[in-house]
Amino acid sequence: MLTEVGLPLYATFLVLGAAVAHAAWNAIAHGNEDKTVVLTQMAFGCAAVAIPLILISPMPKAASWPWLIASVIVHIAYNLLLMTSYRLGDFGQMYPVARGSSPLIVTGLAAFFLHERPLPLELAGVIVISIGLASLVFATGVRLRRANVKAIGAALATGLTIAVYTTIDGTGVRASGSPAGYTGWLLLLSMLTMVAYALLRRGPVIFTQVRHKPWPGLLGGVLSLTAYGLVLWAQTMGPLAAISALRETSIVVGAIIAAVVFKEGFGPRRIAATFIVFVGIALINLS
């Protein structure tokens, strides 16, 4: 049986704050040419926050650990696919594809596995936000060419992993009894696996490489943990579909960063797409 649930206003602000932090760390990751190095730097930045969070928070309940481990596995795939899409394509296009393709998938997964149905205006908001985010992909007039088919494919696969781990974590954090503890363990384990991957790929020299200009990567790790921690907290308060759609408004922030930092253009099409996204946010909060 599907259960209708609404999203408190303060949870909306938590998720929008997470969206800003999320866009910032993705821009940092894109701006570093060596994706393996920046992921490793981010792992250390994430661990610097995750370890104290674990020490001061209650241990997540046993029922949440299978979900937590499953999420770590999916996060590995997510990070690798995300870095691949950034290596192959422009930030302003790959970021909207990766993030914008997940809210509607989350809506279906949450309905099927969690018996969770958003309120009518929330569902309308999710759809409107998804339309706005999708329109951002080609807002700069970019056309789908054979040269960027692989990049689009990697970004779409990234979006699928986002939807899967969002649903997994929505279940796990609610079973944990400790959103902060769940966040700390999830991010620490995920980042340790990325360090292990970097060691397998580069060997011990990776530790020398990460010491070169480490601060952007370390900051990216802190922003990453903050962003997802806020989202996990919000997932204990409302429907996954609405939270997923609101989180992906980070694409609007990403579009601004792409225009200002990476000189990828903004223009009237992106302004229109941004307006559509904010209409969706308003619909979610009117429910």
Residue, then its C-alpha position, 0 to 999 in steps of 0.5 A: m500500500l502506498t503512503e502519501v507523505g509531505l516534506p517540511l519547509y525546514a527540510t527543503f532549506l537543508v536540501l537546498g543548502a546541500a545542493v550548493a555544497h554539492a555543486a561546489w565539490n563537483a566543480i572542484a573535481h571537474g577543475n582538476e585534470d587528474k581525477t584519480v588525484v582529486l578523488t584521493q584528496m577528497a577522500f582525505g578531506c571527507a575522512a577528516v570530518a567523518i572520523p570525528l562525526i563517527l566518534i561523537s555519534p551513536m553507532p547505527k543500528a544493526a538493521s541499517w548495516p546491510w543497506l550501508i554496505a550496499s550503498v558503499i558499493v554503489h558509491i564506488a561505481y558512482n564516483l568512477l562513472l562521474m569522473t569518467s563523464y567529467r573526463l569525456g565531456d563539459f561540466g555544464q553538460m555532464y553535471p545536468v545529465a548525471r544529476g537530472s536523470s535521477p529524480l524520476i527514477v527515485t520516485g519509481l523506486a521509492a514507490f515500489f520498494l518503500h511504498e512511498r507516494p509523494l503528494p500530488l503537488e510534490l509529484a508535480g514539482v518533481i516532474v517540473i524540476s526534472i523538465g527544467l533540469a533536462s532542459l539545462v543539458f542543451a541550454t547552451g545549444v550543444r547538439l548530441r554528436r558522436a564524439n560525446v555519446k560516450a560522455i552522455g552514456a557515462a553521465l546517464a549511468t551515473g544518474l542511475t547509480i545516484a537513483v539506486y544509492t538514494t533509495i538504498d540510503g533512504t531506507g538505511v538512514r531511517a533504520s539506523g537510529s543515527p543519521a549522523g553516525y550513518t553518514g560518517w560510516l558511509l562516507l568514511l567507508s566509501m572514501l577508504t575504498m577510493v583510496a584503495y582504488a587509487l593505490l591499486r592504480r598508481g601505487p604508493v606514489i599517489f600519496t606524493q601526488v596528493r600533496h601537490k596543491p591538496w587544499p581544493g581537493l580536501l575542501g571538496g571532500v568536506l563539502s561532499l560529506t556536508a552535502y550528503g549528510l544534510v540530504l540523509w538527515a532530510q531523508t528521515m523527514g520526508p519523501l525521497a522523490a521530493i528530496s531527490a528533486l530538490r537536491e538536484t537543483s544543485i544543477v542550477v548552481g552548477a550551471i552558474i559555476a560552469a558559466v562563471v568559472f569554466k566559461e561555458g556560457f549561460g544565456p537566456r535558455r539557461i535562465a528559462a530552465t532555472f525559472i522552471v526549476f524554481v517553479g518546481i521547488a515552489l510546487i513541492n513547498l505548496s503541497 
